[in-house]
Amino acid sequence: MASLNVGSLGEYIREQRRNAQYSLRQLAEAAGVSNPYLSQIERGLRKPSAEILQQIAKALRISAETLYVQAGILEERRGEGLELRAAILADPLVNEQQKQALLAVYDAFLKENAALRGPAAEAVPGAGTPPASGPTTDGSAHQNIHREDR
């Protein structure tokens, strides 16, 4: 596990709080922590637990994973959409239920693509991509026509 980078974590939380236009008191109340404790976190004097980071993230409407990365608890995963997740969670035009639905769809796509790219997919050129319409190995053709369309 990486070391806890408290100073930059506090600065990051302060920046996110200001972007969300919360006062220190408002964020503390929304996150369920005391005002002095949140102030100490922002100033880099306290090391918050993962649970406290999760409460702060929820109040700020950002992903807890983003705060875990800032805190050094998690290493940033490359290519797994951390910035996309953060953008979805920060979007004020989408409600919480819609944000969770978007993230669930995104995760499903990642999981599907990872399964398609398994060890066998890497060994065979073109594997892991859906078949195109046209002739198959048995001489038939793929037909993507619904019964109602015929």
N, C-alpha and C positions, 0 to 999 in steps of 0.2 A: 504494500500500500504506500502511496506517495505521502510525503509529509504535509501536514495541514498548513496551508498558506493563509493565515488569518488576516493579515493586513490587506491583501488584495481582495479577499473575500468580503471584508467589511466595506471596502471602497465600492466593490461591485454591487453589494446589497444597497448601499446608499444611493448609487447611481440609478439602480432599478426603482427604488422607492421614489426618487425625484421624478423619474420618467413617468411613473404611475400617478404622480401628483398627490402623494400621500405625505402627511406630516409624520414625524417619528412616532408620535403618540397614536395616530390612526393606524399605522402599520403594526405597531406593538399590539394594539387591541385586536386587529383583524387576525394576527398570527397567534394570539393567545399567550403572549409573553409580556413581561413587564417592560415599561418604558426605559428604565435604567439598564436592564439587561440588553435590550436591543441596541441602545446607545453604545454599550461596551463592545458589542459584536461589531458594529459599524466602525468603531475606532481601533479595532484589532486587539482589544484587551481580553476578549473571551473567545473560547473555542466552542462553538455550538455543536450539539450532537446532531446526528443525521435526522432524528425526529424533529428537532427544532428547525433545521434547515428545510425540512419538508413542509412544516407549518408556514414558514416565511415564504417559501416558493408558492404555496397555495394562495396565500394572501396577496402576493404580487402577480399571480396568474402567470408564472413562468414554470418551467419544468424543474422538478427537484433535482433531476440529473444535471441540469446546468449548474445549480449551486454546488452539487457534489463535486463536479469537475473543478469549479472555482476554488473549492475548499481543499482539493487535492485528495479527496476520498476516492474518487473514480478517475481513471485516465480517460481523456477524451477519445471517443471512438471515431476514427476517420471513416468517411464514406457511409455513415449510418444515419445521416440526416439530423444531427444535433441542432444545426442552425435552422433547419426547416421546422423541427419540433418547437423550438423556441419562438419562431415567427408565428406559428399557428397559435400557440398558447398566449402570445402577446397581442394578437389581433383583436381590437375592440369591436369589430364589426361582426364577429362570430360569437355566439353564446357558448357557455361551458359544455353543454351537451353536444353541440355541433363540433366543438374542438376535439372532444374525446372520440367522436365518430370519425373525424378526419384522421386522427392519429391511429385509430384502430384499422382503418382501411390502408393507410400507409404501412403499418406494421405487417398486415396481411400480405401486401405486395412484396415487402422485403423477404418475408418468410417463404413465399412462393418462389421468388427468384433465387433465393439461397438453395432451395430444394432442387431447382432446375440446374443450378451450377454445381451440383455435387461432384464427387470425384470422377464419375463416368462422363459427366457433361464437359469437364475440362479436357478429357482425353479425345473426345470426338468433335471435330470442327462442325460448327452449326448446331450442336446439341444444346438443348436448353432454350431454343427459340421455337415458337409455335409453328406447326407445319403450314405452309402456304397452300392455297387452293391449287389444285392441279393433280397430275397423275401421282399415284402412290406406287409402292413397290409391287403391288398385285395388279397393276394396270387400271384400277378403278380411279375415280376422281373424288377429291374431298368436296362435299356439298354442304355449304353452310346455309341451306334454305330451310326455313321452318315449314312444317306441314301446312300451315295456313297460307303460306305464300305460293304454294304450287297451284 
